[in-house]
Amino acid sequence: MNDTSAREQIVQAARSIFSRSLTHGSTGNISVRVGDRIFVTPTGSSLGTVLPADLSVINLNGQHVDGAKPSKESFLHAAVLRARPTATAVVHTHSTYSAAVSCLDGLDSEDALPPLTAYFAMRIGRLPLLPYHAPGDDSLEQIAEAAARRNLALLLSNHGPVVAGASLSAAMDALEELEETAKLFLLLQGHRTRPLTREQVDALSPR
């Protein structure tokens, strides 16, 4: 992938996310890695209007190297991409159902959502719930990097999901599966459920 393609893919994904209300206002950010550079949506931008020329460029240490000022959460993208060498993209949103789950008390911090469907197991596997940090608090960086070594998706407490993928389309697919499972989880509150067994999950989980 070249720089132009990365920029175009990010904007296309941004429009898709925004048009389907997976994010709102100026929330959410997307990144794609090309070599040792990471293209990321800039601070204060809306995924509904951001343009290819607007994107920021950071390195794998999260340092700003070119373009507009990056999102204040760009360090999360760098941390996840360092932790997952085979990943090339990260998507972070405040999508409604995932964010709602992130606000619930009593979740398992090692695995915040039960594996209600095979597709969640295939695309997400385990979903650790990371402790609350204010947006832009880079003390979350090391925690996120450590968790991302074992998981391709993270849920930030009282915030939202961060999802990596081998490609941007894979990261988007996983993000949407997470959001749909969060919706199912909330719809099923008060009902007995039959999640997949650990053996069933292990047979399907992403590596």
RAKA-V433162 format. One record per pair of residues at least 4 apart in sequence whose C-alpha atoms are under 6 Angstrom apart, sorted by sequence separation. I is the first residue (numbers start at 1). GAP is how many residues later the second one is. D is the distance in Angstrom with one decimal. If there is no record, write none. Layout:
BEGIN
I/GAP/D, I/GAP/D
END
This chain:
BEGIN
10/4/6.0, 15/4/5.8, 18/4/5.9, 33/4/5.8, 46/4/5.9, 58/4/5.5, 59/4/5.4, 95/4/5.9, 108/4/5.0, 119/4/6.0, 120/4/5.4, 121/4/4.4, 144/4/5.9, 148/4/5.8, 156/4/5.2, 196/4/5.9, 201/4/5.7, 17/5/5.2, 18/5/5.4, 33/5/4.3, 58/5/5.2, 94/5/5.7, 107/5/5.4, 155/5/5.7, 165/5/5.1, 32/6/5.6, 58/6/4.4, 115/6/5.9, 155/6/4.4, 165/6/4.1, 32/7/5.3, 58/7/5.2, 154/7/5.7, 164/7/5.1, 31/8/5.4, 57/8/5.7, 154/8/5.2, 163/8/5.9, 31/9/4.2, 57/9/5.0, 153/9/5.7, 30/10/5.7, 57/10/6.0, 153/10/4.3, 30/11/5.8, 56/11/4.6, 152/11/5.9, 29/12/5.6, 56/12/4.9, 152/12/5.3, 42/13/5.7, 62/13/5.0, 41/14/5.0, 42/14/5.5, 56/14/5.2, 40/15/5.8, 111/15/5.3, 112/15/5.6, 40/16/5.3, 62/16/5.3, 111/16/4.7, 112/16/5.8, 39/17/5.7, 111/17/4.8, 112/17/5.8, 26/18/5.7, 39/18/4.7, 60/18/5.2, 110/18/4.5, 26/19/5.3, 38/19/5.5, 109/19/5.5, 26/20/4.1, 38/20/5.2, 109/20/4.6, 25/21/5.9, 37/21/6.0, 38/21/5.8, 37/22/4.8, 132/25/4.8, 127/26/5.9, 128/26/5.5, 129/26/4.8, 130/26/5.0, 131/26/5.6, 42/27/5.7, 43/27/5.1, 127/27/5.6, 129/27/5.9, 130/27/5.8, 42/28/4.1, 43/28/3.8, 18/29/5.8, 42/29/4.7, 18/30/5.3, 14/33/4.7, 15/33/5.2, 8/44/6.0, 7/45/5.0, 123/51/5.2, 33/55/5.0, 102/55/4.8, 103/55/4.7, 32/56/5.6, 102/56/5.0, 32/57/4.4, 120/57/6.0, 31/58/5.5, 31/59/5.3, 30/60/5.9, 99/60/5.5, 30/61/4.6, 99/61/4.5, 83/62/5.5, 98/62/5.9, 29/63/5.3, 73/63/5.2, 28/64/5.4, 72/64/4.9, 28/65/4.2, 76/65/5.9, 80/65/5.4, 83/65/5.8, 79/66/4.8, 83/66/4.9, 94/66/4.7, 93/67/6.0, 80/68/5.6, 93/68/6.0, 92/69/5.7, 23/70/5.8, 92/70/4.4, 23/71/5.7, 91/71/5.8, 23/72/5.3, 91/72/5.3, 22/73/4.7, 90/73/5.5, 90/74/4.3, 89/75/5.6, 89/76/5.5, 87/78/5.1, 88/78/5.3, 89/78/5.7, 87/79/4.2, 88/79/5.5, 89/79/5.0, 116/79/4.6, 86/80/6.0, 115/80/5.4, 121/80/5.5, 125/80/4.7, 98/81/5.4, 115/81/5.6, 97/82/6.0, 122/82/4.9, 121/83/5.8, 122/83/4.7, 98/84/5.3, 121/84/5.1, 122/84/5.7, 97/85/5.4, 97/86/5.3
END
